[in-house]
Amino acid sequence: MFKALGFLLASYTMYAAWRGEVYARSRWWGQTIVRKERPVYFWIVISIYGVLSIALLTVFGMVRHRA
């Protein structure tokens, strides 16, 4: 399950970087960040999503439930 979420998040991150818009959430609220308007914040969000997707694919993907 974590690998599927990681793959979906990585796909969204690449799409958002290509498109130049990313939706950033903060608790209950969120906003669309446009690369041309706020480039530093845009790349920070892209980086955070990228690191999270790698963590989902690797670290959390190795966790197995024991019966």
C-alpha positions as CSV (number, residue, x, y, z in Angstrom):
1,M,0.0,0.0,0.0
2,F,2.8,2.4,0.9
3,K,4.5,1.8,-2.4
4,A,1.3,2.6,-4.3
5,L,0.9,5.8,-2.4
6,G,4.6,6.6,-3.0
7,F,4.2,6.0,-6.7
8,L,1.1,8.2,-7.0
9,L,2.8,11.0,-5.0
10,A,5.9,10.8,-7.2
11,S,3.8,10.9,-10.3
12,Y,1.9,13.9,-9.0
13,T,5.1,15.6,-8.1
14,M,6.6,15.2,-11.5
15,Y,3.4,16.3,-13.2
16,A,3.2,19.4,-10.9
17,A,6.8,20.3,-11.6
18,W,6.2,20.0,-15.3
19,R,3.0,22.0,-15.2
20,G,4.3,24.7,-12.9
21,E,1.5,24.5,-10.4
22,V,1.3,22.4,-7.2
23,Y,-1.4,22.2,-4.5
24,A,0.2,22.6,-1.0
25,R,-1.8,21.6,2.0
26,S,-1.4,23.0,5.5
27,R,-3.6,21.3,8.0
28,W,-7.2,21.8,6.8
29,W,-6.5,24.5,4.2
30,G,-4.5,24.4,1.0
31,Q,-3.5,26.6,-1.8
32,T,-2.2,26.3,-5.4
33,I,1.4,27.5,-5.7
34,V,2.4,28.8,-9.2
35,R,6.1,28.6,-10.1
36,K,6.1,32.0,-11.8
37,E,4.6,33.8,-8.9
38,R,6.4,32.1,-6.0
39,P,9.4,30.1,-7.4
40,V,11.2,29.5,-4.1
41,Y,8.1,28.2,-2.2
42,F,7.1,26.2,-5.3
43,W,10.4,24.3,-5.3
44,I,10.3,23.8,-1.5
45,V,6.9,22.1,-1.9
46,I,8.1,20.0,-4.8
47,S,11.2,19.0,-2.8
48,I,9.1,18.0,0.2
49,Y,6.7,16.0,-1.9
50,G,9.7,14.3,-3.6
51,V,11.3,13.3,-0.3
52,L,8.0,12.0,1.0
53,S,7.4,9.9,-2.1
54,I,10.9,8.4,-1.8
55,A,10.3,7.7,1.9
56,L,7.0,6.0,1.0
57,L,8.6,3.9,-1.7
58,T,11.6,2.8,0.5
59,V,11.4,3.2,4.3
60,F,7.7,2.7,4.7
61,G,7.6,0.1,1.9
62,M,9.9,-2.1,4.0
63,V,7.6,-2.2,7.0
64,R,5.7,-5.4,7.1
65,H,3.0,-6.4,9.5
66,R,3.7,-9.4,11.6
67,A,0.9,-11.8,12.3
